Amino acid sequence: MPHAALTPGTVHLVGAGPGDPDLLTLRAARLIMNASLIVHDGLVEPAILAMAPRTARMVSVAKSRSRHTLPQDGINALLVREARAGHDVIRLKGGDPFVFGRGGEEAEACRAAGVPVVVVPGISAANGAAAAAQIPLTHRDAASIVTFVAGQCKGLTEQDWSGLAGKGRTLVIYMGVATAEAISEKLMADGLAPQVPVAVIENATRAAMRVLRGPLAGLAALVAVNKVKSPALIVIGDVAARDETELREIALEAVK
Ligand code: SAH
């Protein structure tokens, strides 16, 4: 008698937020605490992984800029294979799965294989860092447009960022530490003033968080002198100004 087809497990693409376990959604926390298999990337805090049952299988698919533990195709195949074997999979990612998280590719791979997939949003690094550093991404007096870009991507130099930063705009750059110099040069070549305020937020919401500020022209030096390491975000625009007083001065300047 032929075996009945095995019902595939469900793949949950779960956002783990920027680091602090308190910033998990209740849904993410519940899924982690009931998990039997967690496939996680390198950005997920150990304190969050520690919330999983001791019996859960933990698989790291951490990537780094120079060293790829498991290429994306391998991760997609792993998720599909486990789900087809009947296992529910918690695919845990830093921040939000659909913001520079390649969650879109994983969801597509699951759908193509007939594996049910559920997406659980997380607090993206931009939101977590903005809150922790008290840098509003929008501000009635300073910015009504905010853009998220990837600083490390295919063809950075060819990408058209013109108009994304400047008066009334906030530009948030993910994965931009290694290319900080090229980024500031690119923006200034696009006409952005060298004194536009910049904030670099390293390890946002974690114990080791640092917030560094300076003008755009000094971005590369700020990163180099302070030995900023990933994960860090770069925020460019008036909202990144040193403090409320400075922000108010900027606003006053604008109405002169
Ligand atoms: N899906 C994630 C982003 C993954 S890309 C999200 O929504 O947040 C990885 C980049 O995110 C890092 O290079 C860094 O720029 C940023 N990042 C993630 N966690 C961070 C943190 N705790 N502090 C600062 N930047 C962080």
Residues whose N, C-alpha, C, O or C-beta is under 5 A from the ligand:
A	BS01	SAH	P18 G19 G94 G95 D96 P97 V99 F100 G101 I123 S124 A125 I173 Y174 M175 G176 I201 E202 N203 A204 S230 P231 A232 L233
